[in-house]
C-alpha cells in the first residue's frame, strides 16, 4: 500500500470505513438501478465519488488483514488478562462473550490459536 508515512491502526480503520461505506453506497445504487428507482442515477454519481475517494480493493484487503490480525492478537491478550485476574473470569462467561461454549473458549485459548500479527501495510512508508 502506497503511503507517505506510516499510518496508525486508527487511521487505517478510518480508511477502511470510508472504503466500506463507498462499497455499501455502490451496492445500494446498483440495487436502485435494477429496481428502476427514480433517484438511481443520483446515487450512482454519489457512489462513484465515494469510490474515487476510497482506497483500492487491494489496499482494503491489506488493511483488513492487518486490522483483523491485530484484533485477534488483542483478543488473546484480553482473555489472558481476564483469566489472570483475582478471581479469574470463568470460562463460561468468556465463552459466552466469544459466542462459544466454555470448553471451546478454553480450547481456543490453550491451543494458542493465534497467528503472528500481519505487518502494517504502511510500515515501510
N, C-alpha and C positions, 0 to 999 in steps of 0.2 A: 504494500500500500504506500503510495507516494504521500509524504508529509514533510513539511519544512522543519517540524520539531516533533519530539516525542509527545504524544498525547496521553493524558491521564485516563484511567478507566472511565471516569465520569464524562469526559469529553467524547470518548469512543461510544459510550452509551447514548449520549445525545445525538451523535451522528447516526447511530443505528435507529434511534427513534424517528429521526427525520426520514430515513430510508423506509422504515416500516410504514409510516404514515403515508408516504408517497405511493407505496405499493397498494395500500388499502384504498386510497383515492383512485388509483388506476383501475383496480378491480371494480370499484363502485361505478366508475364512469363506463366501463365495459358492460356491466350489467344493465345500466340505464339505457345504453345504446341498443342492446339486444331486446330490451323491453319496449323500445320506442318512446322513451320518456322525452318530453319536450326540452328539458334542460341538459340532455346528454352531451351536446356539443360544448356547452359551457363547462361542464365537469371534465370533459376530455382535455380542454385547454388548461384547466386548473391542474389536472393530473400531470400533464406534460411539463408545466412549470415546476411542479414539485419534484418530478423525476429528474429534471435537469439540475436541481439544487441538491439532490441526494447523492450519496456515494454509489459507486457501481455495484452490481451484484457480486462481483469477485471481492471487492473491498468489504462489502457487507458480510460475506462469508468469513473473511479473515477476522473481522471484528467479532462476529458471532462465536467463532471457535475460541478466541481469546477470552471473551467475557464468560462463556459457558464453563471453560476450564477453570477460570478464576473463581467463579461461584461454587463450583463443585469442591474445589480445594478449601474454600471458606466454609462450606457446609461441614466438611470433615473436621475442620478445626473447631467449629462451634459445637459439634456433637462431643468432641473430646473434652472441651471445657465444661459442658453440661454434665458429663459423666465424672469429671474431676471435682465438681462442687461437693460441699459437705452440707447436706447429704446429696449424693448423686441423683440426677434426674432419672426416674425409672425408664427402662427401655420401652415399656408400654406407651408412655407419654411421648417419647422421642419418635417411636414408630408411628403413632397417631399423627404427629406433626408432619412426618415424611410420607404419610399415606400408605403405610405398610404395617405389617404385624410387628410386635416387639421382637420376635425371633428373626424376621427378615432384616430389621434395623440392626440388630446385634451382629448378624452375619455380614451385612454390608460393611459395618464399621470394622469388625475383626478381620475381615478379608482384605482390608486396605484397598478397596475398590476405587482407587483414585489414580488418575494418570498425571504425569507432570503437567504443570501449567504450560499452556501454549505461550509462545512469545507474543509480546505486544507487537502488533503489525507495524507500529511506527517507531519501534525500538532503535532502528538504525538511522533515524532521521537526523 
